């Protein structure tokens, strides 16, 4: 890649030239002097021409100022390898001086034309330069190589191919031994990269006895969470130097695709100026020659780590004029390898330190207490929030034994550390204020060292407890509001009927029809109040089950018979079961046909007969009430399958599925999720506790209640529950989680629809 001086006042021109030849050219962008005078351009070119390979003048953007630029450039002493490119208008080409050999392009050329023109121009110059280097070799061929047999016997064997065969002064072993000690001591110190390079350069300058020395390095990409530090850019810049001109330091870049950088990257060998610039070298590289000239250096030694070029050391000849021996350069090469490893370690340390700082910063701001305890029961990390939650104060806690923590918190961490069991959300009270805390602890094992640590997370439950209490208070308030409303409504209805008949009793006591009606109404209303009180009593005491052996089919038959008699007595519906003798319905009473299908495997199960009958009868009443004009009710049982459960796992012992399906009216979707909540009803009678009772009874039998609804679709009605109730395979009993048997996610799935 060449270095070119681009003289322009246009950002568009800069972008254009960068896109066209940016891959092969390193641009130095300079604006025109503020005062357009010939002397200003003379000074500018005197400073920069010796440092660049080409000059590109955008005369179009410079305007009239380009006259002085072109005149100064035509008078300058350009070297043979330096090229000049001028972009000018037709008028400028006619008015201003254009020296022979300059490449002039028109401002009307398209980007593609300009790219082709400049590419051809630079390729032609490179070809001409190579021909000039080959011509002397054709005119003066090398002398034939002397064969080993013809060589004088006393001649020493040649040095390795990557060393110079030049012999120098003998190595001063004492001086080099002292230098090695100093460098080894330096590499072991905890310095930043710039300080390390500066001190290394100073020692190498004294060791080699040179006046000019520089260390080039590549930028290292060491991301916070990257695996390994890697070179970020394909170029080397001067990190530190002595005896090198400041302009060279700021400008010179060794790229890995050409010149000295490319040769170092490809071969990783020591470069001597005398070798590479020998007139007999066929692959002479003018770029390398100019880089040696700019640096004023004689030797370049690569700095390699893990087959990657990280930098280079360049230095001039000795101030005494003596040449460097192969042994000296080999020693320098290995010292630079150690320096590369030290730099690599510095970046690894910096990455670890950055990660630790990040973790510390995160932990200091996280609103959770974090404690890390080592395998020796000593605290390794302790953030500020943990200090506040545990009321530790400002006492030093890191490095102290675990016993320094409050005992209830320390016990949780110790248990996780010793057993390896993960502990989640264990609630403890922290003295002295008995603040409620949630402690979670997990043990992590480092496989490489076989050591482990425990990490504990501590959260304050004070606000959560307060919010829960407020939520319970609000829920209780809403519950009692709904309770009082429903109770007052139901009791008032019953009392109004009783009150009316009681007021009429003295006047119409002698009427037989009135006395019969009085007896029926008062009895019904008292029974209604009694049912209401019994339902409320159901929720006021813990639900105790009395387990006994039951036959599920007989239980369903009894429930259907009881509810049928109840509805027939009240003249609400006439219920006829398929396969049984049908009763004649009174005029105007709807008829409901019940079809029973028992397909479950286990005839006998174990459960609370009365509670199951209570649940089934509530379901039947809801189904019959949803068919005011009559319909069809299907009751079916079967063995539950794994697909019937939410997690796809069958209970140990099996389960029974009970499904109720009617053709009544549907439940609106907005009410479907809340129909099992207390005091929620879609009818004008009742307090809305029926399905709530069913849900509680089914749950106590390790079941789950689900309600589906067709919402009035053709042929479907409001969903009566479908149930899956847990059983025990092969034992003909229904243990439902008693005596240590787990109630899995069994399901009662009662459906209407």
SULNORPE-V434109 format. One record per backbone hydrogen bond with DSSP energy under -0.5 kcal/mol. CO is the residue of the C=O (numbers start at 1). NH is the residue of the N-H. E is the energy in kcal/mol with one decimal. If there is no record, write none. Layout:
# SULNORPE-V434109
[[CO,NH,E] [CO,NH,E]]
This chain:
# SULNORPE-V434109
[[2,26,-4.2] [3,53,-3.2] [3,54,-1.4] [4,6,-0.6] [4,28,-2.7] [5,7,-0.6] [5,56,-3.4] [6,8,-0.7] [6,30,-2.5] [7,58,-2.6] [10,14,-1.9] [11,15,-2.3] [12,16,-2.3] [13,17,-2.6] [14,18,-2.1] [15,19,-2.2] [16,20,-1.8] [17,21,-2.5] [18,22,-1.5] [21,24,-0.9] [21,25,-0.7] [24,2,-2.6] [25,27,-0.7] [26,4,-2.2] [27,29,-0.6] [28,6,-2.4] [28,30,-0.5] [30,8,-1.1] [34,36,-0.7] [35,37,-2.0] [37,41,-1.6] [38,42,-2.2] [39,43,-2.2] [40,44,-2.1] [41,45,-2.8] [42,46,-2.0] [43,47,-1.4] [44,48,-1.8] [45,49,-2.4] [48,51,-1.7] [48,52,-0.6] [49,52,-0.7] [53,83,-1.9] [54,5,-2.8] [55,57,-0.5] [55,85,-3.0] [56,7,-3.0] [56,58,-0.6] [57,59,-1.3] [57,87,-2.6] [58,62,-1.6] [59,63,-1.5] [62,65,-1.4] [63,66,-1.4] [64,67,-1.6] [65,68,-0.7] [65,69,-1.6] [66,70,-2.9] [67,71,-2.1] [68,72,-2.5] [69,73,-2.2] [70,74,-2.1] [71,75,-1.1] [72,76,-0.9] [76,78,-1.2] [79,82,-1.2] [83,55,-2.3] [84,103,-2.9] [85,57,-2.8] [86,88,-0.6] [86,105,-2.9] [87,59,-1.1] [87,60,-1.2] [88,107,-1.1] [89,93,-2.1] [90,94,-1.3] [91,95,-1.8] [92,96,-2.6] [99,102,-1.6] [102,104,-0.7] [103,86,-2.4] [105,88,-2.2] [106,109,-1.2] [110,114,-2.7] [111,115,-2.3] [112,116,-2.2] [113,117,-2.4] [114,118,-2.5] [115,119,-2.3] [116,120,-2.2] [117,121,-2.0] [118,122,-2.4] [119,123,-2.3] [120,124,-2.2] [121,125,-1.7] [122,126,-2.1] [123,127,-2.2] [124,128,-2.3] [125,129,-2.1] [126,130,-2.0] [127,131,-2.0] [128,132,-1.9] [129,133,-1.3] [130,134,-1.6] [131,135,-2.0] [132,136,-0.7] [134,138,-1.8] [135,139,-2.2] [136,140,-2.6] [147,150,-0.7] [147,151,-0.9] [152,155,-1.4] [160,163,-1.8] [171,173,-1.2] [172,176,-2.2] [173,177,-2.3] [174,178,-2.2] [175,179,-2.1] [176,180,-2.6] [177,181,-1.9] [178,182,-2.2] [179,183,-2.7] [180,184,-2.7] [181,185,-2.4] [182,186,-2.2] [183,187,-2.7] [184,188,-1.1] [186,189,-1.5] [189,191,-1.3] [192,196,-2.5] [193,197,-2.5] [194,198,-2.2] [195,199,-2.4] [196,200,-2.3] [197,201,-2.6] [198,202,-1.9] [199,203,-2.1] [200,204,-2.6] [201,205,-2.4] [202,206,-1.8] [203,207,-2.5] [204,208,-2.7] [205,209,-1.7] [205,210,-1.1] [209,319,-2.3] [212,316,-2.4] [213,242,-2.6] [214,216,-0.5] [214,314,-2.7] [215,239,-2.9] [215,240,-1.2] [216,312,-1.9] [217,237,-2.4] [219,232,-3.5] [219,233,-0.7] [220,222,-0.9] [221,223,-0.5] [221,230,-1.8] [223,226,-0.8] [230,221,-3.8] [233,235,-1.3] [234,256,-2.0] [236,254,-2.3] [237,217,-2.6] [237,239,-0.6] [240,215,-2.8] [242,213,-2.3] [245,249,-1.9] [246,250,-2.2] [247,251,-1.6] [248,252,-2.7] [253,255,-0.8] [254,236,-2.9] [255,258,-0.7] [255,262,-0.6] [258,261,-0.5] [258,262,-1.1] [259,263,-1.8] [260,264,-2.4] [261,265,-2.4] [262,266,-2.1] [263,267,-2.4] [263,268,-0.5] [264,268,-2.0] [271,300,-2.5] [272,276,-2.2] [273,277,-2.2] [275,278,-1.0] [278,281,-2.2] [281,284,-0.7] [282,284,-0.8] [284,286,-0.6] [285,289,-1.8] [286,290,-2.2] [287,291,-2.1] [288,292,-2.5] [289,293,-2.1] [290,294,-2.9] [291,295,-2.1] [292,296,-1.4] [292,297,-1.5] [298,273,-3.0] [299,315,-2.2] [300,271,-3.0] [301,313,-2.9] [302,304,-0.6] [303,310,-2.6] [303,311,-1.4] [305,308,-1.3] [308,305,-2.4] [308,310,-0.7] [310,218,-2.2] [311,303,-2.9] [312,216,-3.1] [313,301,-3.0] [314,214,-2.5] [315,298,-2.3] [315,299,-2.2] [317,211,-0.6] [318,321,-1.3] [322,318,-0.8] [323,169,-0.8] [325,329,-2.0] [326,330,-2.4] [327,331,-2.0] [328,332,-2.3] [329,333,-2.4] [330,334,-2.0] [331,335,-2.2] [332,336,-2.4] [333,337,-1.6] [334,338,-1.9] [335,339,-2.2] [336,340,-2.6] [337,341,-2.0] [338,342,-2.2] [339,343,-2.5] [340,344,-2.5] [341,345,-2.4] [342,346,-2.2] [343,347,-2.2] [344,348,-2.0] [345,349,-2.9] [346,350,-2.6] [347,351,-2.3] [348,352,-2.5] [349,353,-2.9] [350,354,-2.6] [351,355,-2.6] [352,356,-2.6] [353,357,-2.6] [354,358,-2.7] [355,359,-3.0] [356,360,-2.8] [357,361,-2.7] [358,362,-3.0] [359,363,-3.0] [360,364,-2.0] [361,365,-1.1] [362,365,-0.7] [362,366,-1.8] [369,458,-2.9] [370,383,-1.9] [371,456,-3.1] [372,380,-3.3] [372,381,-1.6] [373,454,-2.8] [374,377,-1.8] [377,402,-2.6] [378,374,-2.9] [379,399,-3.1] [381,372,-2.2] [383,387,-1.6] [384,388,-2.0] [385,389,-2.6] [386,390,-2.3] [387,392,-2.1] [387,393,-0.5] [388,391,-0.7] [392,395,-0.6] [397,400,-1.9] [400,379,-2.8] [401,404,-2.0] [402,405,-2.0] [406,409,-0.7] [406,410,-2.8] [407,411,-2.3] [408,412,-1.0] [409,413,-1.9] [410,414,-2.8] [411,415,-2.2] [412,416,-2.0] [413,417,-2.4] [414,418,-2.3] [415,419,-2.5] [416,420,-1.6] [423,441,-1.9] [425,427,-0.6] [426,439,-2.8] [428,437,-3.3] [429,431,-0.5] [430,434,-0.7] [430,435,-1.9] [435,430,-2.5] [436,461,-2.6] [437,428,-2.6] [437,439,-0.5] [438,459,-2.2] [439,426,-2.6] [440,457,-3.0] [441,423,-2.8] [442,455,-2.8] [444,453,-2.4] [445,447,-0.8] [446,450,-1.9] [446,451,-0.9] [451,446,-3.6] [452,375,-0.6] [453,444,-3.1] [454,373,-2.7] [454,456,-0.5] [455,442,-2.0] [456,371,-2.3] [457,440,-2.4] [458,369,-2.7] [459,438,-2.6] [459,461,-0.5] [461,465,-3.3] [462,466,-2.4] [463,467,-2.9] [464,468,-2.7] [465,469,-2.6] [466,470,-2.5] [467,471,-2.8] [468,472,-2.9] [469,473,-2.7] [470,474,-2.6] [471,475,-2.9] [472,476,-3.2] [473,477,-2.5] [474,478,-2.6] [475,479,-2.9] [476,480,-2.9] [477,481,-1.9] [478,482,-2.6] [479,483,-3.0] [480,484,-2.8] [481,485,-2.1] [482,486,-2.9] [483,487,-3.1] [484,488,-2.6] [485,489,-2.0] [486,490,-2.8] [487,491,-3.3] [488,492,-2.1] [489,493,-2.0] [490,494,-2.1] [491,495,-3.0] [492,496,-2.7] [493,497,-1.7] [494,498,-2.1] [495,499,-3.1] [496,500,-2.5] [497,501,-2.0] [498,502,-2.3] [499,503,-2.4] [500,504,-1.8] [501,505,-1.1] [502,506,-0.6] [504,508,-2.4] [505,509,-0.7] [508,511,-1.3] [510,512,-0.6] [511,515,-2.3] [512,516,-2.3] [513,517,-2.3] [514,518,-3.3] [515,519,-2.3] [516,520,-2.3] [517,521,-2.8] [518,522,-2.4] [519,523,-2.1] [520,524,-2.5] [521,525,-2.7] [522,526,-2.6] [523,527,-2.6] [524,528,-2.4] [525,529,-2.3] [526,530,-2.5] [527,531,-2.8] [528,532,-2.0] [529,533,-2.5] [530,534,-2.6] [531,535,-2.6] [532,536,-2.0] [533,537,-2.4] [534,538,-1.8] [535,539,-0.9] [536,539,-0.6] [536,540,-1.0] [537,541,-0.8] [542,544,-1.0] [545,547,-0.6] [548,607,-2.5] [550,552,-0.6] [550,605,-3.1] [551,555,-2.4] [552,556,-2.3] [553,557,-2.4] [554,558,-2.5] [555,559,-2.0] [556,560,-2.5] [557,561,-2.4] [558,562,-2.7] [559,563,-2.4] [560,564,-2.1] [561,565,-2.2] [562,566,-2.1] [563,567,-2.4] [564,568,-2.4] [565,569,-2.5] [566,570,-1.7] [567,572,-3.0] [567,573,-1.0] [568,571,-0.9] [573,575,-0.6] [574,576,-0.5] [574,592,-2.7] [576,594,-2.8] [577,580,-1.7] [586,589,-2.0] [588,590,-0.5] [590,574,-3.1] [591,631,-1.5] [592,576,-2.6] [593,595,-0.5] [593,633,-3.0] [594,578,-2.9] [594,596,-0.5] [595,635,-2.9] [597,599,-0.7] [597,637,-2.2] [599,639,-0.5] [601,603,-0.7] [603,552,-1.0] [605,550,-3.5] [607,548,-2.0] [607,609,-0.9] [608,612,-2.6] [609,613,-2.5] [610,614,-2.3] [611,615,-2.3] [612,616,-2.9] [613,617,-2.7] [614,618,-1.7] [615,619,-1.9] [616,620,-2.5] [617,621,-2.6] [618,622,-2.2] [619,623,-2.3] [620,624,-2.8] [621,625,-2.8] [622,626,-1.3] [624,627,-1.5] [626,665,-2.3] [627,630,-1.7] [631,593,-2.2] [632,663,-0.8] [633,595,-3.0] [634,661,-2.5] [635,597,-2.9] [636,659,-3.0] [637,599,-1.6] [638,657,-3.5] [641,644,-2.2] [642,645,-1.7] [645,648,-0.9] [651,653,-0.6] [651,654,-2.0] [654,727,-2.3] [655,640,-2.3] [656,658,-0.5] [656,725,-4.6] [657,638,-1.9] [658,723,-8.9] [659,636,-2.5] [661,634,-3.2] [662,717,-0.9] [662,753,-0.8] [665,718,-2.2] [668,671,-1.6] [668,672,-0.9] [669,673,-0.6] [671,674,-0.8] [671,675,-0.6] [672,675,-0.7] [674,677,-1.5] [677,680,-1.3] [679,681,-0.6] [688,679,-0.9] [688,680,-1.2] [689,693,-2.3] [690,694,-2.1] [691,695,-2.5] [692,696,-1.8] [693,697,-2.4] [694,698,-2.7] [695,699,-2.2] [696,700,-1.9] [697,701,-0.9] [698,701,-0.7] [698,703,-2.3] [699,702,-1.7] [701,726,-0.7] [704,724,-0.6] [704,748,-3.3] [706,722,-1.5] [708,752,-1.0] [710,713,-0.8] [713,716,-2.3] [717,710,-1.9] [721,660,-1.1] [721,750,-0.9] [721,751,-2.8] [722,706,-0.9] [722,750,-1.7] [723,658,-8.0] [724,704,-0.7] [725,656,-3.7] [728,731,-1.3] [728,732,-0.6] [728,733,-0.6] [733,728,-1.4] [733,735,-0.5] [735,738,-1.5] [738,741,-1.6] [740,742,-0.6] [742,744,-1.1] [744,746,-3.0] [747,749,-0.6] [748,706,-1.0] [749,723,-1.0] [749,751,-0.5] [750,722,-5.0]]
